[in-house]
């Protein structure tokens, strides 16, 4: 069975490191991280990713804009939003745009993040 490939996009290196280490520990998925939304979009367009886990609040380009671009260029890629600002409006907007799920930061538990990733991938 081939591993699912996940891209984590966040402007906070600590978040990238912690989530990458946690998701990689069981070796069910292959995790790649990126801190720049524009670079992440190029990576997604180049192909091979099954899931994008993206922060909403980032400089240069926010996660909602990233979500719109991903769904336009590679609609099969699933997207989970990460946000410290879990307003119902923002969550509903992301769902309408095609986000599969969301997680709030700070994370209640990394197991919750892992569970949402595996559920979204159907694992």
N, CA, C and O atoms as a GROMACS GRO file, in nm:
protein
  492
    1UNK      N    1   0.084  -0.118   0.000
    1UNK     CA    2   0.000   0.000   0.000
    1UNK      C    3   0.089   0.125   0.000
    1UNK      O    4   0.180   0.138   0.081
    2UNK      N    5   0.060   0.214  -0.092
    2UNK     CA    6   0.141   0.336  -0.095
    2UNK      C    7   0.092   0.433   0.013
    2UNK      O    8  -0.027   0.440   0.044
    3UNK      N    9   0.186   0.505   0.068
    3UNK     CA   10   0.151   0.602   0.172
    3UNK      C   11   0.082   0.722   0.109
    3UNK      O   12   0.107   0.758  -0.006
    4UNK      N   13  -0.005   0.782   0.187
    4UNK     CA   14  -0.066   0.907   0.146
    4UNK      C   15   0.034   1.019   0.172
    4UNK      O   16   0.109   1.015   0.269
    5UNK      N   17   0.035   1.118   0.084
    5UNK     CA   18   0.129   1.228   0.098
    5UNK      C   19   0.054   1.353   0.144
    5UNK      O   20  -0.045   1.395   0.084
    6UNK      N   21   0.104   1.411   0.253
    6UNK     CA   22   0.040   1.527   0.315
    6UNK      C   23   0.135   1.645   0.314
    6UNK      O   24   0.254   1.630   0.341
    7UNK      N   25   0.082   1.763   0.282
    7UNK     CA   26   0.159   1.886   0.292
    7UNK      C   27   0.100   1.969   0.406
    7UNK      O   28  -0.020   1.995   0.409
    8UNK      N   29   0.186   2.009   0.498
    8UNK     CA   30   0.142   2.096   0.608
    8UNK      C   31   0.195   2.236   0.580
    8UNK      O   32   0.315   2.255   0.560
    9UNK      N   33   0.105   2.333   0.579
    9UNK     CA   34   0.140   2.471   0.552
    9UNK      C   35   0.108   2.557   0.673
    9UNK      O   36  -0.008   2.566   0.715
   10UNK      N   37   0.210   2.619   0.730
   10UNK     CA   38   0.193   2.708   0.844
   10UNK      C   39   0.313   2.801   0.850
   10UNK      O   40   0.425   2.761   0.819
   11UNK      N   41   0.291   2.925   0.890
   11UNK     CA   42   0.402   3.019   0.897
   11UNK      C   43   0.479   3.007   1.029
   11UNK      O   44   0.580   3.075   1.049
   12UNK      N   45   0.433   2.920   1.118
   12UNK     CA   46   0.503   2.898   1.246
   12UNK      C   47   0.581   2.767   1.239
   12UNK      O   48   0.522   2.659   1.232
   13UNK      N   49   0.713   2.776   1.242
   13UNK     CA   50   0.799   2.658   1.230
   13UNK      C   51   0.774   2.556   1.341
   13UNK      O   52   0.780   2.436   1.317
   14UNK      N   53   0.745   2.604   1.462
   14UNK     CA   54   0.717   2.513   1.574
   14UNK      C   55   0.598   2.422   1.544
   14UNK      O   56   0.602   2.302   1.571
   15UNK      N   57   0.493   2.480   1.488
   15UNK     CA   58   0.373   2.401   1.452
   15UNK      C   59   0.411   2.297   1.347
   15UNK      O   60   0.374   2.180   1.360
   16UNK      N   61   0.484   2.339   1.244
   16UNK     CA   62   0.525   2.246   1.139
   16UNK      C   63   0.603   2.128   1.196
   16UNK      O   64   0.577   2.013   1.163
   17UNK      N   65   0.700   2.159   1.283
   17UNK     CA   66   0.786   2.055   1.341
   17UNK      C   67   0.706   1.956   1.426
   17UNK      O   68   0.722   1.835   1.412
   18UNK      N   69   0.622   2.008   1.513
   18UNK     CA   70   0.546   1.922   1.605
   18UNK      C   71   0.447   1.833   1.530
   18UNK      O   72   0.440   1.713   1.556
   19UNK      N   73   0.372   1.891   1.439
   19UNK     CA   74   0.270   1.814   1.366
   19UNK      C   75   0.338   1.712   1.273
   19UNK      O   76   0.293   1.598   1.262
   20UNK      N   77   0.445   1.755   1.206
   20UNK     CA   78   0.517   1.662   1.118
   20UNK      C   79   0.569   1.542   1.196
   20UNK      O   80   0.550   1.428   1.154
   21UNK      N   81   0.635   1.567   1.309
   21UNK     CA   82   0.688   1.457   1.391
   21UNK      C   83   0.576   1.363   1.437
   21UNK      O   84   0.591   1.241   1.432
   22UNK      N   85   0.465   1.421   1.482
   22UNK     CA   86   0.355   1.340   1.534
   22UNK      C   87   0.292   1.254   1.424
   22UNK      O   88   0.269   1.135   1.443
   23UNK      N   89   0.265   1.315   1.308
   23UNK     CA   90   0.199   1.240   1.200
   23UNK      C   91   0.292   1.136   1.136
   23UNK      O   92   0.246   1.033   1.087
   24UNK      N   93   0.421   1.162   1.137
   24UNK     CA   94   0.517   1.068   1.077
   24UNK      C   95   0.551   0.949   1.167
   24UNK      O   96   0.607   0.850   1.120
   25UNK      N   97   0.518   0.957   1.296
   25UNK     CA   98   0.567   0.858   1.391
   25UNK      C   99   0.517   0.717   1.360
   25UNK      O  100   0.590   0.621   1.386
   26UNK      N  101   0.397   0.700   1.307
   26UNK     CA  102   0.345   0.566   1.276
   26UNK      C  103   0.376   0.524   1.133
   26UNK      O  104   0.351   0.410   1.094
   27UNK      N  105   0.429   0.617   1.056
   27UNK     CA  106   0.464   0.593   0.916
   27UNK      C  107   0.346   0.546   0.831
   27UNK      O  108   0.362   0.463   0.740
   28UNK      N  109   0.227   0.599   0.862
   28UNK     CA  110   0.108   0.569   0.781
   28UNK      C  111   0.102   0.667   0.664
   28UNK      O  112   0.058   0.633   0.555
   29UNK      N  113   0.148   0.789   0.690
   29UNK     CA  114   0.144   0.895   0.589
   29UNK      C  115   0.285   0.952   0.573
   29UNK      O  116   0.370   0.940   0.661
   30UNK      N  117   0.306   1.014   0.458
   30UNK     CA  118   0.433   1.080   0.428
   30UNK      C  119   0.408   1.230   0.440
   30UNK      O  120   0.328   1.285   0.364
   31UNK      N  121   0.476   1.296   0.533
   31UNK     CA  122   0.448   1.437   0.562
   31UNK      C  123   0.560   1.527   0.513
   31UNK      O  124   0.678   1.502   0.537
   32UNK      N  125   0.521   1.633   0.443
   32UNK     CA  126   0.613   1.736   0.397
   32UNK      C  127   0.561   1.868   0.454
   32UNK      O  128   0.440   1.887   0.465
   33UNK      N  129   0.652   1.958   0.492
   33UNK     CA  130   0.609   2.086   0.547
   33UNK      C  131   0.655   2.202   0.461
   33UNK      O  132   0.752   2.192   0.385
   34UNK      N  133   0.583   2.314   0.474
   34UNK     CA  134   0.616   2.435   0.401
   34UNK      C  135   0.567   2.555   0.482
   34UNK      O  136   0.460   2.551   0.542
   35UNK      N  137   0.646   2.662   0.483
   35UNK     CA  138   0.609   2.782   0.559
   35UNK      C  139   0.561   2.895   0.468
   35UNK      O  140   0.519   3.000   0.517
   36UNK      N  141   0.568   2.876   0.337
   36UNK     CA  142   0.532   2.981   0.243
   36UNK      C  143   0.413   2.938   0.156
   36UNK      O  144   0.423   2.839   0.083
   37UNK      N  145   0.301   3.011   0.164
   37UNK     CA  146   0.182   2.972   0.088
   37UNK      C  147   0.203   2.964  -0.064
   37UNK      O  148   0.148   2.876  -0.130
   38UNK      N  149   0.283   3.055  -0.119
   38UNK     CA  150   0.305   3.054  -0.264
   38UNK      C  151   0.386   2.932  -0.306
   38UNK      O  152   0.359   2.872  -0.410
   39UNK      N  153   0.485   2.897  -0.226
   39UNK     CA  154   0.563   2.776  -0.254
   39UNK      C  155   0.475   2.652  -0.238
   39UNK      O  156   0.482   2.560  -0.319
   40UNK      N  157   0.392   2.651  -0.136
   40UNK     CA  158   0.301   2.538  -0.113
   40UNK      C  159   0.208   2.517  -0.232
   40UNK      O  160   0.184   2.403  -0.272
   41UNK      N  161   0.156   2.624  -0.287
   41UNK     CA  162   0.066   2.612  -0.403
   41UNK      C  163   0.140   2.550  -0.522
   41UNK      O  164   0.084   2.468  -0.594
   42UNK      N  165   0.264   2.591  -0.543
   42UNK     CA  166   0.344   2.532  -0.652
   42UNK      C  167   0.366   2.383  -0.626
   42UNK      O  168   0.358   2.302  -0.719
   43UNK      N  169   0.392   2.347  -0.501
   43UNK     CA  170   0.413   2.206  -0.465
   43UNK      C  171   0.287   2.125  -0.492
   43UNK      O  172   0.294   2.015  -0.548
   44UNK      N  173   0.171   2.179  -0.453
   44UNK     CA  174   0.043   2.109  -0.474
   44UNK      C  175   0.016   2.094  -0.624
   44UNK      O  176  -0.022   1.986  -0.670
   45UNK      N  177   0.037   2.201  -0.700
   45UNK     CA  178   0.012   2.196  -0.845
   45UNK      C  179   0.104   2.097  -0.914
   45UNK      O  180   0.066   2.035  -1.014
   46UNK      N  181   0.226   2.080  -0.861
   46UNK     CA  182   0.322   1.986  -0.920
   46UNK      C  183   0.273   1.841  -0.902
   46UNK      O  184   0.317   1.751  -0.973
   47UNK      N  185   0.183   1.821  -0.806
   47UNK     CA  186   0.119   1.691  -0.792
   47UNK      C  187   0.175   1.601  -0.685
   47UNK      O  188   0.280   1.627  -0.626
   48UNK      N  189   0.101   1.493  -0.661
   48UNK     CA  190   0.145   1.392  -0.568
   48UNK      C  191   0.091   1.403  -0.427
   48UNK      O  192   0.113   1.313  -0.345
   49UNK      N  193   0.020   1.511  -0.396
   49UNK     CA  194  -0.032   1.529  -0.260
   49UNK      C  195  -0.179   1.486  -0.252
   49UNK      O  196  -0.259   1.512  -0.343
   50UNK      N  197  -0.211   1.421  -0.142
   50UNK     CA  198  -0.349   1.378  -0.117
   50UNK      C  199  -0.423   1.474  -0.026
   50UNK      O  200  -0.545   1.487  -0.033
   51UNK      N  201  -0.347   1.543   0.061
   51UNK     CA  202  -0.408   1.627   0.164
   51UNK      C  203  -0.320   1.747   0.195
   51UNK      O  204  -0.198   1.736   0.204
   52UNK      N  205  -0.385   1.861   0.211
   52UNK     CA  206  -0.318   1.982   0.258
   52UNK      C  207  -0.378   2.019   0.392
   52UNK      O  208  -0.499   2.032   0.407
   53UNK      N  209  -0.289   2.036   0.490
   53UNK     CA  210  -0.329   2.083   0.624
   53UNK      C  211  -0.275   2.225   0.632
   53UNK      O  212  -0.154   2.244   0.642
   54UNK      N  213  -0.364   2.326   0.627
   54UNK     CA  214  -0.317   2.464   0.618
   54UNK      C  215  -0.371   2.555   0.727
   54UNK      O  216  -0.487   2.545   0.767
   55UNK      N  217  -0.285   2.643   0.772
   55UNK     CA  218  -0.325   2.747   0.866
   55UNK      C  219  -0.411   2.848   0.789
   55UNK      O  220  -0.397   2.861   0.668
   56UNK      N  221  -0.499   2.918   0.859
   56UNK     CA  222  -0.579   3.022   0.794
   56UNK      C  223  -0.507   3.156   0.798
   56UNK      O  224  -0.499   3.225   0.697
   57UNK      N  225  -0.454   3.192   0.914
   57UNK     CA  226  -0.390   3.324   0.929
   57UNK      C  227  -0.240   3.316   0.901
   57UNK      O  228  -0.162   3.267   0.982
   58UNK      N  229  -0.203   3.367   0.782
   58UNK     CA  230  -0.061   3.371   0.744
   58UNK      C  231  -0.034   3.500   0.669
   58UNK      O  232  -0.123   3.556   0.606
   59UNK      N  233   0.091   3.548   0.676
   59UNK     CA  234   0.125   3.665   0.595
   59UNK      C  235   0.131   3.624   0.447
   59UNK      O  236   0.127   3.505   0.416
   60UNK      N  237   0.139   3.718   0.359
   60UNK     CA  238   0.143   3.699   0.214
   60UNK      C  239   0.008   3.655   0.158
   60UNK      O  240  -0.048   3.720   0.070
   61UNK      N  241  -0.043   3.543   0.208
   61UNK     CA  242  -0.166   3.486   0.153
   61UNK      C  243  -0.231   3.405   0.264
   61UNK      O  244  -0.165   3.322   0.327
   62UNK      N  245  -0.360   3.427   0.288
   62UNK     CA  246  -0.423   3.351   0.397
   62UNK      C  247  -0.471   3.214   0.348
   62UNK      O  248  -0.476   3.187   0.228
   63UNK      N  249  -0.504   3.130   0.444
   63UNK     CA  250  -0.544   2.993   0.413
   63UNK      C  251  -0.670   2.980   0.330
   63UNK      O  252  -0.685   2.883   0.256
   64UNK      N  253  -0.761   3.077   0.341
   64UNK     CA  254  -0.883   3.074   0.260
   64UNK      C  255  -0.847   3.093   0.113
   64UNK      O  256  -0.902   3.026   0.026
   65UNK      N  257  -0.754   3.186   0.086
   65UNK     CA  258  -0.709   3.207  -0.052
   65UNK      C  259  -0.636   3.083  -0.104
   65UNK      O  260  -0.652   3.045  -0.220
   66UNK      N  261  -0.556   3.022  -0.018
   66UNK     CA  262  -0.486   2.898  -0.055
   66UNK      C  263  -0.589   2.790  -0.090
   66UNK      O  264  -0.576   2.721  -0.191
   67UNK      N  265  -0.691   2.775  -0.005
   67UNK     CA  266  -0.797   2.677  -0.028
   67UNK      C  267  -0.863   2.699  -0.165
   67UNK      O  268  -0.883   2.604  -0.241
   68UNK      N  269  -0.898   2.824  -0.196
   68UNK     CA  270  -0.960   2.856  -0.326
   68UNK      C  271  -0.871   2.813  -0.442
   68UNK      O  272  -0.917   2.752  -0.538
   69UNK      N  273  -0.742   2.846  -0.432
   69UNK     CA  274  -0.647   2.812  -0.539
   69UNK      C  275  -0.631   2.661  -0.554
   69UNK      O  276  -0.627   2.610  -0.666
   70UNK      N  277  -0.620   2.590  -0.442
   70UNK     CA  278  -0.604   2.444  -0.447
   70UNK      C  279  -0.726   2.380  -0.512
   70UNK      O  280  -0.712   2.292  -0.597
   71UNK      N  281  -0.844   2.424  -0.473
   71UNK     CA  282  -0.967   2.364  -0.528
   71UNK      C  283  -0.985   2.397  -0.676
   71UNK      O  284  -1.047   2.320  -0.750
   72UNK      N  285  -0.930   2.509  -0.719
   72UNK     CA  286  -0.935   2.548  -0.860
   72UNK      C  287  -0.839   2.463  -0.943
   72UNK      O  288  -0.875   2.413  -1.049
   73UNK      N  289  -0.715   2.448  -0.893
   73UNK     CA  290  -0.611   2.381  -0.972
   73UNK      C  291  -0.607   2.229  -0.952
   73UNK      O  292  -0.580   2.155  -1.047
   74UNK      N  293  -0.634   2.183  -0.831
   74UNK     CA  294  -0.625   2.040  -0.800
   74UNK      C  295  -0.741   2.001  -0.708
   74UNK      O  296  -0.721   1.977  -0.589
   75UNK      N  297  -0.863   1.995  -0.764
   75UNK     CA  298  -0.982   1.973  -0.681
   75UNK      C  299  -0.985   1.842  -0.603
   75UNK      O  300  -1.060   1.830  -0.507
   76UNK      N  301  -0.903   1.744  -0.643
   76UNK     CA  302  -0.903   1.615  -0.572
   76UNK      C  303  -0.826   1.619  -0.440
   76UNK      O  304  -0.843   1.532  -0.355
   77UNK      N  305  -0.740   1.721  -0.424
   77UNK     CA  306  -0.663   1.733  -0.300
   77UNK      C  307  -0.757   1.775  -0.188
   77UNK      O  308  -0.827   1.875  -0.198
   78UNK      N  309  -0.757   1.698  -0.081
   78UNK     CA  310  -0.841   1.730   0.035
   78UNK      C  311  -0.770   1.836   0.118
   78UNK      O  312  -0.647   1.841   0.122
   79UNK      N  313  -0.849   1.922   0.184
   79UNK     CA  314  -0.790   2.031   0.262
   79UNK      C  315  -0.852   2.036   0.402
   79UNK      O  316  -0.974   2.035   0.417
   80UNK      N  317  -0.766   2.040   0.503
   80UNK     CA  318  -0.810   2.061   0.641
   80UNK      C  319  -0.753   2.195   0.685
   80UNK      O  320  -0.633   2.220   0.671
   81UNK      N  321  -0.838   2.280   0.738
   81UNK     CA  322  -0.797   2.413   0.782
   81UNK      C  323  -0.757   2.409   0.929
   81UNK      O  324  -0.818   2.338   1.010
   82UNK      N  325  -0.652   2.486   0.964
   82UNK     CA  326  -0.612   2.502   1.104
   82UNK      C  327  -0.632   2.649   1.139
   82UNK      O  328  -0.588   2.738   1.066
   83UNK      N  329  -0.699   2.674   1.251
   83UNK     CA  330  -0.722   2.813   1.288
   83UNK      C  331  -0.725   2.835   1.438
   83UNK      O  332  -0.775   2.752   1.514
   84UNK      N  333  -0.671   2.948   1.478
   84UNK     CA  334  -0.682   2.991   1.618
   84UNK      C  335  -0.809   3.073   1.636
   84UNK      O  336  -0.853   3.100   1.747
   85UNK      N  337  -0.868   3.111   1.522
   85UNK     CA  338  -0.987   3.196   1.523
   85UNK      C  339  -1.104   3.116   1.469
   85UNK      O  340  -1.142   3.131   1.353
   86UNK      N  341  -1.161   3.032   1.554
   86UNK     CA  342  -1.266   2.941   1.506
   86UNK      C  343  -1.403   3.008   1.505
   86UNK      O  344  -1.496   2.964   1.572
   87UNK      N  345  -1.414   3.117   1.428
   87UNK     CA  346  -1.546   3.179   1.414
   87UNK      C  347  -1.629   3.091   1.322
   87UNK      O  348  -1.578   3.035   1.224
   88UNK      N  349  -1.754   3.080   1.352
   88UNK     CA  350  -1.844   2.994   1.273
   88UNK      C  351  -1.850   3.042   1.128
   88UNK      O  352  -1.861   2.961   1.036
   89UNK      N  353  -1.845   3.174   1.106
   89UNK     CA  354  -1.849   3.228   0.970
   89UNK      C  355  -1.732   3.179   0.887
   89UNK      O  356  -1.748   3.138   0.772
   90UNK      N  357  -1.614   3.184   0.946
   90UNK     CA  358  -1.492   3.143   0.874
   90UNK      C  359  -1.497   2.993   0.843
   90UNK      O  360  -1.459   2.950   0.734
   91UNK      N  361  -1.544   2.914   0.939
   91UNK     CA  362  -1.554   2.769   0.920
   91UNK      C  363  -1.655   2.737   0.809
   91UNK      O  364  -1.628   2.653   0.722
   92UNK      N  365  -1.769   2.804   0.812
   92UNK     CA  366  -1.871   2.781   0.708
   92UNK      C  367  -1.820   2.824   0.571
   92UNK      O  368  -1.846   2.756   0.471
   93UNK      N  369  -1.749   2.935   0.566
   93UNK     CA  370  -1.692   2.982   0.439
   93UNK      C  371  -1.596   2.877   0.383
   93UNK      O  372  -1.600   2.847   0.264
   94UNK      N  373  -1.512   2.823   0.467
   94UNK     CA  374  -1.416   2.722   0.424
   94UNK      C  375  -1.486   2.594   0.378
   94UNK      O  376  -1.446   2.534   0.278
   95UNK      N  377  -1.591   2.553   0.449
   95UNK     CA  378  -1.666   2.434   0.407
   95UNK      C  379  -1.729   2.456   0.270
   95UNK      O  380  -1.726   2.366   0.185
   96UNK      N  381  -1.787   2.574   0.248
   96UNK     CA  382  -1.848   2.606   0.117
   96UNK      C  383  -1.745   2.602   0.006
   96UNK      O  384  -1.776   2.564  -0.108
   97UNK      N  385  -1.622   2.642   0.038
   97UNK     CA  386  -1.515   2.644  -0.062
   97UNK      C  387  -1.452   2.507  -0.084
   97UNK      O  388  -1.367   2.492  -0.171
   98UNK      N  389  -1.494   2.408  -0.006
   98UNK     CA  390  -1.447   2.271  -0.029
   98UNK      C  391  -1.355   2.212   0.076
   98UNK      O  392  -1.301   2.103   0.055
   99UNK      N  393  -1.335   2.281   0.188
   99UNK     CA  394  -1.252   2.223   0.294
   99UNK      C  395  -1.320   2.099   0.350
   99UNK      O  396  -1.442   2.096   0.367
  100UNK      N  397  -1.241   1.997   0.378
  100UNK     CA  398  -1.294   1.872   0.431
  100UNK      C  399  -1.324   1.880   0.580
  100UNK      O  400  -1.419   1.819   0.628
  101UNK      N  401  -1.242   1.957   0.653
  101UNK     CA  402  -1.256   1.963   0.799
  101UNK      C  403  -1.173   2.079   0.850
  101UNK      O  404  -1.111   2.152   0.772
  102UNK      N  405  -1.172   2.096   0.981
  102UNK     CA  406  -1.087   2.198   1.041
  102UNK      C  407  -1.044   2.153   1.180
  102UNK      O  408  -1.108   2.070   1.243
  103UNK      N  409  -0.933   2.210   1.226
  103UNK     CA  410  -0.886   2.189   1.362
  103UNK      C  411  -0.854   2.326   1.422
  103UNK      O  412  -0.809   2.417   1.351
  104UNK      N  413  -0.876   2.339   1.551
  104UNK     CA  414  -0.847   2.466   1.616
  104UNK      C  415  -0.710   2.462   1.681
  104UNK      O  416  -0.664   2.358   1.729
  105UNK      N  417  -0.645   2.578   1.680
  105UNK     CA  418  -0.516   2.595   1.747
  105UNK      C  419  -0.537   2.689   1.864
  105UNK      O  420  -0.619   2.780   1.852
  106UNK      N  421  -0.469   2.673   1.974
  106UNK     CA  422  -0.376   2.562   1.997
  106UNK      C  423  -0.451   2.429   1.997
  106UNK      O  424  -0.568   2.422   2.037
  107UNK      N  425  -0.384   2.324   1.951
  107UNK     CA  426  -0.448   2.193   1.940
  107UNK      C  427  -0.488   2.141   2.076
  107UNK      O  428  -0.411   2.147   2.172
  108UNK      N  429  -0.610   2.088   2.084
  108UNK     CA  430  -0.655   2.022   2.207
  108UNK      C  431  -0.566   1.901   2.230
  108UNK      O  432  -0.518   1.876   2.341
  109UNK      N  433  -0.545   1.826   2.122
  109UNK     CA  434  -0.449   1.716   2.128
  109UNK      C  435  -0.403   1.685   1.986
  109UNK      O  436  -0.479   1.703   1.891
  110UNK      N  437  -0.280   1.639   1.973
  110UNK     CA  438  -0.231   1.601   1.842
  110UNK      C  439  -0.303   1.476   1.791
  110UNK      O  440  -0.312   1.453   1.671
  111UNK      N  441  -0.353   1.395   1.884
  111UNK     CA  442  -0.432   1.277   1.844
  111UNK      C  443  -0.557   1.320   1.767
  111UNK      O  444  -0.598   1.252   1.673
  112UNK      N  445  -0.618   1.433   1.808
  112UNK     CA  446  -0.734   1.487   1.740
  112UNK      C  447  -0.698   1.528   1.597
  112UNK      O  448  -0.773   1.500   1.503
  113UNK      N  449  -0.584   1.592   1.581
  113UNK     CA  450  -0.537   1.632   1.448
  113UNK      C  451  -0.515   1.506   1.363
  113UNK      O  452  -0.560   1.499   1.249
  114UNK      N  453  -0.445   1.409   1.420
  114UNK     CA  454  -0.418   1.284   1.349
  114UNK      C  455  -0.547   1.214   1.309
  114UNK      O  456  -0.560   1.165   1.197
  115UNK      N  457  -0.643   1.210   1.400
  115UNK     CA  458  -0.771   1.145   1.373
  115UNK      C  459  -0.844   1.212   1.254
  115UNK      O  460  -0.899   1.145   1.168
  116UNK      N  461  -0.842   1.344   1.253
  116UNK     CA  462  -0.909   1.416   1.142
  116UNK      C  463  -0.836   1.391   1.010
  116UNK      O  464  -0.900   1.376   0.906
  117UNK      N  465  -0.705   1.387   1.015
  117UNK     CA  466  -0.626   1.359   0.892
  117UNK      C  467  -0.660   1.218   0.842
  117UNK      O  468  -0.688   1.201   0.723
  118UNK      N  469  -0.656   1.119   0.929
  118UNK     CA  470  -0.683   0.981   0.887
  118UNK      C  471  -0.827   0.963   0.841
  118UNK      O  472  -0.853   0.892   0.744
  119UNK      N  473  -0.922   1.027   0.910
  119UNK     CA  474  -1.064   1.021   0.867
  119UNK      C  475  -1.081   1.081   0.729
  119UNK      O  476  -1.148   1.024   0.644
  120UNK      N  477  -1.020   1.196   0.707
  120UNK     CA  478  -1.032   1.265   0.578
  120UNK      C  479  -0.974   1.181   0.465
  120UNK      O  480  -1.026   1.182   0.353
  121UNK      N  481  -0.868   1.108   0.495
  121UNK     CA  482  -0.806   1.021   0.393
  121UNK      C  483  -0.876   0.885   0.383
  121UNK      O  484  -0.843   0.804   0.296
  122UNK      N  485  -0.972   0.861   0.472
  122UNK     CA  486  -1.043   0.734   0.469
  122UNK      C  487  -0.963   0.618   0.527
  122UNK      O  488  -0.982   0.503   0.487
  123UNK      N  489  -0.874   0.648   0.622
  123UNK     CA  490  -0.790   0.543   0.683
  123UNK      C  491  -0.839   0.503   0.820
  123UNK      O  492  -0.779   0.417   0.885
   0.00000   0.00000   0.00000
